[in-house]
Amino acid sequence: MADLVVLSGRGEIPFLFKTLAREKGYDPVTVGVRGISDRGCDYYVPFLGFKQFENLLDELGRPPVVMLGKFEPSLLFAVQESLLFKLRLLLGDDLFKENYETFKKLREQTPSLKTADVVLTYLRYMEEKGYSFLPSEEVREIFSPALAPEGNLTPVPFELRSHHWEFFRLAKTLADAEVGQTLVVKDEMVVAVEAIEGTNETIKRACRFAGKGPVVIKVGRTLQDYRIDIPTVGMQTLKLLKRCRAKALFLEAGKVLILEKERFLKKATEAGVAVIGLTPR
């Protein structure tokens, strides 16, 4: 019997978590959402299949849940405007209509379309029904082998070793203010701050405006809730750093997840991108 359920969005993070959880002694299963999640999940539920997911949890003995991967909250609100959705609501079965009523309830309770607000609203709804979620620190602990360690993770030029603290502290301040977790700097000036677009789009924007040779800083919030959001960099991030000829990538140690960690650091070394793990002072 599974003792942990990974509700899986798009991307590789849910599968990485499943592997790492097994190494910690868990027996996890992945549950995908049709039309959103990648292939390879153990189970699938329909889009907006709230009741089907609850029924599956009941069958599995109500193990704790963790939500990982990319979910697009705006999609929830766009789909209901489609003609196909309206026809199904008109002609669909009682289960579909029950799911829609749940969706309306959640929508009314969600203060914004920010991913954190949507996910937190759903967590509270499920907890009210008696379901549980893996605590934030336990999620982080399972991910710990894949988090950035402290220190120079690739060869670091001497000139990059001492000028970063001011901007690292600024990045932490912005993250704690819920502005964004990525800061891009060039020639001792901030050229881009992450907003709603995510790390990779922030790097693209910085390079369009400021050209080659930036330094990128990625941090977590002081009170990061890993049930809701996991600061992450991966091979796509590195591809953009190479294209922009970035000098360095500073990552908050113990907070930022590096996908394909060994390969990432090997390719960063080959590309001449310094990668440094920092701990707040």
Contacts in CASP RR format, 6 or more apart in sequence:
PFRMAT RR
TARGET T0000
AUTHOR 0000-0000-0000
METHOD contacts of the structure
MODEL  1
MADLVVLSGRGEIPFLFKTLAREKGYDPVTVGVRGISDRGCDYYVPFLGF
KQFENLLDELGRPPVVMLGKFEPSLLFAVQESLLFKLRLLLGDDLFKENY
ETFKKLREQTPSLKTADVVLTYLRYMEEKGYSFLPSEEVREIFSPALAPE
GNLTPVPFELRSHHWEFFRLAKTLADAEVGQTLVVKDEMVVAVEAIEGTN
ETIKRACRFAGKGPVVIKVGRTLQDYRIDIPTVGMQTLKLLKRCRAKALF
LEAGKVLILEKERFLKKATEAGVAVIGLTPR
1 27 0 8 1.000
1 60 0 8 1.000
1 61 0 8 1.000
1 63 0 8 1.000
2 27 0 8 1.000
2 28 0 8 1.000
2 29 0 8 1.000
2 60 0 8 1.000
2 63 0 8 1.000
3 26 0 8 1.000
3 27 0 8 1.000
3 28 0 8 1.000
3 63 0 8 1.000
3 64 0 8 1.000
4 21 0 8 1.000
4 26 0 8 1.000
4 27 0 8 1.000
4 28 0 8 1.000
4 29 0 8 1.000
4 63 0 8 1.000
4 64 0 8 1.000
4 65 0 8 1.000
4 66 0 8 1.000
4 134 0 8 1.000
5 28 0 8 1.000
5 29 0 8 1.000
5 30 0 8 1.000
5 31 0 8 1.000
5 57 0 8 1.000
5 60 0 8 1.000
5 63 0 8 1.000
5 64 0 8 1.000
5 65 0 8 1.000
5 66 0 8 1.000
6 14 0 8 1.000
6 17 0 8 1.000
6 18 0 8 1.000
6 21 0 8 1.000
6 28 0 8 1.000
6 29 0 8 1.000
6 30 0 8 1.000
6 31 0 8 1.000
6 65 0 8 1.000
6 66 0 8 1.000
6 68 0 8 1.000
7 31 0 8 1.000
7 32 0 8 1.000
7 33 0 8 1.000
7 53 0 8 1.000
7 65 0 8 1.000
7 66 0 8 1.000
7 67 0 8 1.000
7 68 0 8 1.000
8 14 0 8 1.000
8 15 0 8 1.000
8 30 0 8 1.000
8 31 0 8 1.000
8 32 0 8 1.000
8 33 0 8 1.000
8 37 0 8 1.000
8 38 0 8 1.000
8 41 0 8 1.000
8 68 0 8 1.000
8 69 0 8 1.000
9 32 0 8 1.000
9 33 0 8 1.000
9 36 0 8 1.000
9 37 0 8 1.000
9 38 0 8 1.000
9 67 0 8 1.000
9 68 0 8 1.000
9 69 0 8 1.000
9 70 0 8 1.000
9 71 0 8 1.000
10 36 0 8 1.000
10 37 0 8 1.000
10 38 0 8 1.000
10 69 0 8 1.000
10 70 0 8 1.000
10 71 0 8 1.000
11 38 0 8 1.000
11 69 0 8 1.000
11 70 0 8 1.000
12 38 0 8 1.000
12 259 0 8 1.000
13 68 0 8 1.000
13 69 0 8 1.000
13 230 0 8 1.000
13 232 0 8 1.000
13 257 0 8 1.000
13 259 0 8 1.000
14 30 0 8 1.000
14 37 0 8 1.000
14 38 0 8 1.000
14 41 0 8 1.000
14 68 0 8 1.000
14 69 0 8 1.000
15 30 0 8 1.000
15 38 0 8 1.000
15 40 0 8 1.000
16 143 0 8 1.000
16 146 0 8 1.000
16 259 0 8 1.000
17 28 0 8 1.000
17 66 0 8 1.000
17 68 0 8 1.000
17 139 0 8 1.000
17 142 0 8 1.000
17 143 0 8 1.000
18 28 0 8 1.000
18 29 0 8 1.000
18 30 0 8 1.000
20 142 0 8 1.000
20 143 0 8 1.000
20 145 0 8 1.000
20 146 0 8 1.000
21 28 0 8 1.000
21 142 0 8 1.000
22 28 0 8 1.000
23 145 0 8 1.000
24 141 0 8 1.000
24 142 0 8 1.000
26 142 0 8 1.000
29 42 0 8 1.000
29 43 0 8 1.000
29 60 0 8 1.000
30 40 0 8 1.000
30 41 0 8 1.000
30 42 0 8 1.000
30 43 0 8 1.000
31 41 0 8 1.000
31 42 0 8 1.000
31 43 0 8 1.000
31 44 0 8 1.000
31 45 0 8 1.000
31 53 0 8 1.000
31 56 0 8 1.000
32 41 0 8 1.000
32 43 0 8 1.000
32 44 0 8 1.000
32 45 0 8 1.000
33 44 0 8 1.000
33 45 0 8 1.000
33 46 0 8 1.000
33 47 0 8 1.000
33 49 0 8 1.000
33 71 0 8 1.000
34 44 0 8 1.000
34 45 0 8 1.000
34 46 0 8 1.000
34 47 0 8 1.000
35 47 0 8 1.000
36 47 0 8 1.000
36 71 0 8 1.000
36 72 0 8 1.000
36 75 0 8 1.000
37 44 0 8 1.000
43 56 0 8 1.000
45 52 0 8 1.000
45 53 0 8 1.000
45 56 0 8 1.000
46 52 0 8 1.000
47 79 0 8 1.000
48 76 0 8 1.000
48 79 0 8 1.000
48 99 0 8 1.000
48 100 0 8 1.000
48 103 0 8 1.000
49 99 0 8 1.000
50 99 0 8 1.000
50 102 0 8 1.000
50 103 0 8 1.000
51 95 0 8 1.000
51 98 0 8 1.000
51 99 0 8 1.000
51 102 0 8 1.000
52 95 0 8 1.000
52 99 0 8 1.000
54 126 0 8 1.000
54 129 0 8 1.000
54 131 0 8 1.000
57 63 0 8 1.000
57 65 0 8 1.000
57 131 0 8 1.000
62 130 0 8 1.000
62 131 0 8 1.000
62 132 0 8 1.000
64 132 0 8 1.000
64 133 0 8 1.000
64 134 0 8 1.000
65 126 0 8 1.000
65 131 0 8 1.000
65 132 0 8 1.000
65 133 0 8 1.000
65 134 0 8 1.000
66 133 0 8 1.000
66 134 0 8 1.000
66 139 0 8 1.000
66 227 0 8 1.000
67 119 0 8 1.000
67 122 0 8 1.000
67 123 0 8 1.000
67 133 0 8 1.000
67 227 0 8 1.000
67 228 0 8 1.000
68 230 0 8 1.000
71 115 0 8 1.000
71 118 0 8 1.000
71 119 0 8 1.000
73 113 0 8 1.000
73 114 0 8 1.000
73 115 0 8 1.000
73 118 0 8 1.000
74 113 0 8 1.000
76 103 0 8 1.000
76 107 0 8 1.000
76 118 0 8 1.000
77 107 0 8 1.000
77 113 0 8 1.000
79 85 0 8 1.000
80 86 0 8 1.000
80 103 0 8 1.000
88 96 0 8 1.000
89 96 0 8 1.000
89 97 0 8 1.000
89 100 0 8 1.000
102 125 0 8 1.000
105 125 0 8 1.000
106 118 0 8 1.000
106 121 0 8 1.000
106 122 0 8 1.000
106 125 0 8 1.000
109 121 0 8 1.000
109 124 0 8 1.000
109 125 0 8 1.000
110 117 0 8 1.000
110 118 0 8 1.000
110 121 0 8 1.000
111 117 0 8 1.000
111 121 0 8 1.000
114 196 0 8 1.000
115 228 0 8 1.000
115 229 0 8 1.000
116 178 0 8 1.000
116 225 0 8 1.000
116 228 0 8 1.000
116 229 0 8 1.000
119 227 0 8 1.000
119 228 0 8 1.000
119 229 0 8 1.000
120 228 0 8 1.000
123 133 0 8 1.000
123 227 0 8 1.000
123 228 0 8 1.000
126 133 0 8 1.000
127 133 0 8 1.000
133 227 0 8 1.000
134 227 0 8 1.000
135 227 0 8 1.000
136 224 0 8 1.000
136 225 0 8 1.000
136 226 0 8 1.000
136 227 0 8 1.000
137 226 0 8 1.000
139 226 0 8 1.000
139 227 0 8 1.000
139 230 0 8 1.000
140 147 0 8 1.000
140 224 0 8 1.000
140 226 0 8 1.000
140 254 0 8 1.000
143 226 0 8 1.000
143 230 0 8 1.000
143 257 0 8 1.000
144 254 0 8 1.000
145 261 0 8 1.000
146 257 0 8 1.000
146 258 0 8 1.000
146 259 0 8 1.000
146 261 0 8 1.000
147 253 0 8 1.000
147 254 0 8 1.000
147 255 0 8 1.000
147 256 0 8 1.000
147 257 0 8 1.000
147 258 0 8 1.000
148 251 0 8 1.000
148 252 0 8 1.000
148 253 0 8 1.000
148 254 0 8 1.000
148 255 0 8 1.000
148 256 0 8 1.000
148 257 0 8 1.000
148 258 0 8 1.000
148 275 0 8 1.000
148 277 0 8 1.000
149 253 0 8 1.000
149 254 0 8 1.000
149 277 0 8 1.000
150 253 0 8 1.000
150 254 0 8 1.000
150 277 0 8 1.000
150 278 0 8 1.000
150 279 0 8 1.000
151 253 0 8 1.000
151 276 0 8 1.000
151 277 0 8 1.000
151 278 0 8 1.000
152 274 0 8 1.000
152 275 0 8 1.000
152 276 0 8 1.000
152 277 0 8 1.000
153 251 0 8 1.000
153 265 0 8 1.000
153 268 0 8 1.000
153 275 0 8 1.000
153 276 0 8 1.000
153 277 0 8 1.000
154 265 0 8 1.000
154 268 0 8 1.000
154 269 0 8 1.000
154 272 0 8 1.000
154 273 0 8 1.000
154 274 0 8 1.000
154 275 0 8 1.000
155 269 0 8 1.000
155 272 0 8 1.000
155 274 0 8 1.000
156 248 0 8 1.000
156 274 0 8 1.000
156 276 0 8 1.000
157 247 0 8 1.000
157 274 0 8 1.000
160 215 0 8 1.000
160 247 0 8 1.000
160 248 0 8 1.000
160 274 0 8 1.000
160 276 0 8 1.000
163 188 0 8 1.000
164 215 0 8 1.000
164 217 0 8 1.000
164 248 0 8 1.000
164 250 0 8 1.000
164 276 0 8 1.000
164 278 0 8 1.000
165 281 0 8 1.000
167 183 0 8 1.000
167 185 0 8 1.000
167 190 0 8 1.000
167 215 0 8 1.000
167 217 0 8 1.000
168 217 0 8 1.000
168 219 0 8 1.000
168 250 0 8 1.000
168 252 0 8 1.000
168 278 0 8 1.000
168 280 0 8 1.000
169 280 0 8 1.000
170 183 0 8 1.000
170 190 0 8 1.000
171 181 0 8 1.000
171 182 0 8 1.000
171 183 0 8 1.000
171 217 0 8 1.000
171 218 0 8 1.000
171 219 0 8 1.000
172 219 0 8 1.000
172 220 0 8 1.000
172 222 0 8 1.000
172 252 0 8 1.000
172 280 0 8 1.000
174 180 0 8 1.000
174 181 0 8 1.000
174 183 0 8 1.000
174 193 0 8 1.000
175 181 0 8 1.000
175 219 0 8 1.000
175 220 0 8 1.000
175 221 0 8 1.000
175 222 0 8 1.000
176 221 0 8 1.000
176 222 0 8 1.000
176 223 0 8 1.000
178 221 0 8 1.000
179 193 0 8 1.000
179 194 0 8 1.000
179 195 0 8 1.000
180 193 0 8 1.000
180 194 0 8 1.000
180 195 0 8 1.000
181 194 0 8 1.000
181 199 0 8 1.000
181 218 0 8 1.000
181 219 0 8 1.000
181 220 0 8 1.000
181 221 0 8 1.000
181 231 0 8 1.000
182 192 0 8 1.000
182 193 0 8 1.000
182 194 0 8 1.000
182 198 0 8 1.000
182 199 0 8 1.000
182 202 0 8 1.000
182 203 0 8 1.000
182 216 0 8 1.000
182 217 0 8 1.000
182 218 0 8 1.000
183 190 0 8 1.000
183 192 0 8 1.000
183 193 0 8 1.000
183 194 0 8 1.000
183 216 0 8 1.000
183 217 0 8 1.000
183 219 0 8 1.000
184 190 0 8 1.000
184 191 0 8 1.000
184 192 0 8 1.000
184 193 0 8 1.000
184 202 0 8 1.000
184 203 0 8 1.000
184 206 0 8 1.000
184 210 0 8 1.000
184 214 0 8 1.000
184 215 0 8 1.000
184 216 0 8 1.000
184 217 0 8 1.000
185 191 0 8 1.000
185 214 0 8 1.000
185 215 0 8 1.000
185 216 0 8 1.000
185 217 0 8 1.000
186 206 0 8 1.000
186 210 0 8 1.000
186 211 0 8 1.000
186 213 0 8 1.000
186 214 0 8 1.000
186 215 0 8 1.000
191 206 0 8 1.000
191 209 0 8 1.000
191 210 0 8 1.000
191 214 0 8 1.000
192 202 0 8 1.000
192 203 0 8 1.000
192 205 0 8 1.000
192 206 0 8 1.000
192 209 0 8 1.000
192 210 0 8 1.000
193 202 0 8 1.000
194 202 0 8 1.000
195 202 0 8 1.000
197 205 0 8 1.000
199 218 0 8 1.000
199 232 0 8 1.000
199 233 0 8 1.000
199 237 0 8 1.000
200 236 0 8 1.000
200 237 0 8 1.000
200 240 0 8 1.000
203 214 0 8 1.000
203 216 0 8 1.000
203 237 0 8 1.000
203 240 0 8 1.000
203 241 0 8 1.000
203 244 0 8 1.000
203 246 0 8 1.000
204 240 0 8 1.000
206 214 0 8 1.000
206 216 0 8 1.000
206 244 0 8 1.000
207 214 0 8 1.000
207 240 0 8 1.000
207 243 0 8 1.000
207 244 0 8 1.000
211 244 0 8 1.000
212 244 0 8 1.000
212 245 0 8 1.000
213 244 0 8 1.000
213 245 0 8 1.000
213 246 0 8 1.000
213 247 0 8 1.000
214 244 0 8 1.000
214 246 0 8 1.000
214 247 0 8 1.000
215 246 0 8 1.000
215 247 0 8 1.000
215 248 0 8 1.000
215 249 0 8 1.000
215 250 0 8 1.000
216 241 0 8 1.000
216 246 0 8 1.000
216 248 0 8 1.000
216 249 0 8 1.000
216 250 0 8 1.000
217 249 0 8 1.000
217 250 0 8 1.000
218 231 0 8 1.000
218 233 0 8 1.000
218 249 0 8 1.000
218 250 0 8 1.000
218 251 0 8 1.000
218 252 0 8 1.000
218 256 0 8 1.000
219 231 0 8 1.000
219 251 0 8 1.000
219 252 0 8 1.000
219 255 0 8 1.000
219 256 0 8 1.000
220 231 0 8 1.000
220 252 0 8 1.000
220 255 0 8 1.000
220 256 0 8 1.000
224 231 0 8 1.000
224 255 0 8 1.000
230 257 0 8 1.000
231 252 0 8 1.000
231 255 0 8 1.000
231 256 0 8 1.000
231 257 0 8 1.000
232 256 0 8 1.000
232 257 0 8 1.000
232 258 0 8 1.000
232 259 0 8 1.000
233 249 0 8 1.000
233 251 0 8 1.000
233 256 0 8 1.000
233 257 0 8 1.000
233 258 0 8 1.000
233 259 0 8 1.000
233 264 0 8 1.000
234 258 0 8 1.000
234 259 0 8 1.000
234 260 0 8 1.000
234 264 0 8 1.000
235 259 0 8 1.000
235 260 0 8 1.000
235 263 0 8 1.000
235 264 0 8 1.000
235 267 0 8 1.000
237 249 0 8 1.000
238 264 0 8 1.000
238 267 0 8 1.000
238 268 0 8 1.000
238 271 0 8 1.000
238 273 0 8 1.000
241 249 0 8 1.000
241 268 0 8 1.000
241 271 0 8 1.000
241 273 0 8 1.000
242 271 0 8 1.000
242 273 0 8 1.000
246 273 0 8 1.000
247 273 0 8 1.000
247 274 0 8 1.000
248 273 0 8 1.000
248 274 0 8 1.000
248 275 0 8 1.000
248 276 0 8 1.000
249 268 0 8 1.000
249 273 0 8 1.000
249 274 0 8 1.000
249 275 0 8 1.000
249 276 0 8 1.000
250 276 0 8 1.000
250 277 0 8 1.000
250 278 0 8 1.000
251 258 0 8 1.000
251 275 0 8 1.000
251 276 0 8 1.000
251 277 0 8 1.000
251 278 0 8 1.000
252 277 0 8 1.000
252 278 0 8 1.000
252 279 0 8 1.000
252 280 0 8 1.000
253 277 0 8 1.000
253 278 0 8 1.000
253 279 0 8 1.000
254 279 0 8 1.000
258 264 0 8 1.000
258 265 0 8 1.000
264 275 0 8 1.000
265 275 0 8 1.000
268 274 0 8 1.000
268 275 0 8 1.000
END
